[in-house]
Amino acid sequence: TFFPTDNSLKNYVTGSTSVLSLAGLDLAETAFRLQTKPDGTLLGVMPMVIAVPAQLYNTALQLMGGPNLVVGTTPASGPNLNVFMGRYRIASSAYMDTTGSSVVWYMMADPETIATICVGFLDGIQTPTVETSDFDFNRLGLSMRGVLRFGVRKHEYRGAVKVKGAS
């Protein structure tokens, strides 16, 4: 698979701290940044996007939002600086909630740097082709159809890290 659960490709994060939180972001970012090229050297690409299901969208907004955090009831309970503020672009889709888990999220590179998924268009035409035809003599009107010829495939597994989101 693209994100094997045995983490043989080093792009699957699991554990009790893998939920979308400060600790989860830190864990996912570290896993992403430690990925290597086939020759064993570091990949050297920074993550840019967090893809979350609809149920985690507001949590992602909170984590990327303000410069300060409330981590406890006393100043000694931890730092209050949000180092993740504005670091990642948030992408969210309700379709992620319908695939079986609403806690799984992804950290991805800029698709122009490393594309995890590729979309290809036949003959490079990225807009639908609309075709029309007159009906036979005994009917009034036109018949129309729209066709968009494209394909989608997995491209480079190092472009993303899948985070299980629960232990």
C-alpha positions in Angstrom: 0.0 0.0 0.0 1.0 3.6 -0.3 1.0 4.1 3.5 1.9 0.7 5.0 0.9 0.2 8.6 4.2 -1.4 9.3 5.8 1.9 8.4 8.3 0.3 6.0 8.1 3.4 3.8 8.6 5.7 6.8 5.4 7.7 6.0 2.9 6.4 8.5 2.6 7.8 12.0 0.7 6.1 14.7 0.5 6.2 18.5 -1.3 7.9 21.3 0.2 11.4 20.4 -0.8 11.1 16.7 -4.1 12.9 17.2 -4.3 16.4 15.6 -2.7 18.4 18.3 0.6 20.2 19.0 2.3 16.9 19.9 0.7 15.2 16.8 1.9 18.0 14.5 5.4 17.7 15.9 5.4 14.0 15.5 4.1 14.2 11.9 6.5 17.0 10.9 9.5 15.1 12.3 8.5 11.9 10.4 8.1 13.9 7.2 11.4 15.7 7.5 13.3 12.5 8.3 12.2 10.8 5.0 15.1 9.8 2.7 15.7 9.5 -1.0 16.4 6.0 -2.5 20.1 6.6 -2.0 19.6 7.1 1.7 20.2 10.9 1.8 17.6 13.2 3.4 14.8 14.2 1.2 15.2 17.8 2.2 11.6 18.9 1.6 9.4 20.8 4.0 5.7 19.9 4.5 3.3 22.7 3.4 -0.2 21.3 3.6 -2.3 19.5 6.3 -5.2 17.6 4.8 -7.9 17.0 7.4 -11.5 15.5 7.5 -14.3 18.0 8.1 -14.5 16.9 11.8 -10.9 18.1 12.4 -11.1 21.3 10.4 -11.8 23.6 13.3 -9.0 21.9 15.3 -6.6 22.6 12.5 -7.7 26.2 12.3 -7.1 26.6 16.0 -3.6 25.1 15.7 -2.7 27.3 12.8 -4.5 30.4 14.0 -3.1 32.5 16.8 0.3 33.2 18.2 -0.6 32.2 21.8 -1.8 28.9 23.2 -3.5 28.0 26.4 -1.9 24.8 27.6 -2.9 24.8 31.3 -4.2 26.9 34.1 -0.9 28.2 35.4 2.1 29.8 33.6 4.3 27.0 34.8 2.2 24.4 32.9 4.0 25.0 29.6 5.0 27.4 26.9 2.4 29.7 25.4 4.0 30.4 22.0 2.3 28.6 19.0 5.3 27.7 16.8 2.9 26.2 14.2 0.9 29.4 13.6 0.4 29.9 9.9 3.0 27.2 9.0 0.7 25.0 7.0 -2.1 25.5 4.6 -5.2 23.6 5.6 -7.1 21.4 3.1 -10.3 19.8 4.3 -12.8 17.5 2.7 -15.9 15.9 4.0 -15.2 12.9 1.8 -12.3 12.0 4.2 -14.9 11.5 6.9 -16.8 9.0 4.8 -13.8 6.7 4.1 -14.0 5.0 7.5 -12.2 7.2 9.9 -12.7 10.9 10.9 -9.4 11.1 12.8 -6.9 10.2 10.1 -5.1 13.2 8.7 -2.2 13.9 6.3 0.8 16.2 6.2 2.0 16.8 2.6 4.6 18.7 0.6 3.8 21.4 -1.8 2.5 19.5 -4.8 4.7 21.5 -7.1 7.7 20.1 -5.2 6.7 16.5 -4.7 3.3 15.4 -5.9 1.7 12.6 -3.9 -1.1 12.2 -6.3 -1.1 13.1 -10.0 -3.9 14.1 -12.3 -3.4 13.7 -16.0 -5.6 15.0 -18.9 -5.9 13.4 -22.3 -4.2 15.6 -24.9 -3.6 18.2 -22.1 -7.3 19.4 -22.3 -8.3 20.4 -18.8 -11.8 21.6 -19.6 -14.9 19.6 -20.5 -15.6 19.1 -24.2 -19.3 19.8 -24.9 -20.7 18.1 -28.0 -24.1 18.9 -29.5 -26.2 17.2 -32.1 -29.6 17.9 -33.7 -32.4 15.5 -33.0 -34.1 13.6 -35.8 -36.7 15.4 -38.0 -39.6 14.3 -35.9 -38.3 16.0 -32.6 -37.3 19.6 -31.8 -34.2 20.6 -29.9 -30.6 19.6 -29.4 -28.9 16.8 -27.6 -25.8 17.6 -25.7 -23.1 15.8 -23.7 -20.0 16.9 -21.8 -16.9 14.8 -21.7 -13.8 15.3 -19.5 -11.0 12.8 -20.1 -8.7 12.5 -17.1 -7.0 10.0 -14.9 -5.7 10.1 -11.3 -3.0 7.9 -9.8 -0.6 7.7 -6.8 2.7 9.3 -7.7 5.3 9.6 -4.9 4.8 8.2 -1.4 7.4 10.5 0.0 5.2 13.6 -0.7 3.0 12.8 2.3 2.8 11.3 5.7 -0.4 9.6 6.9 -1.2 10.1 10.5 -3.5 7.5 12.1 -4.9 10.1 14.6 -5.6 7.6 17.4 -3.7 4.9 19.2 
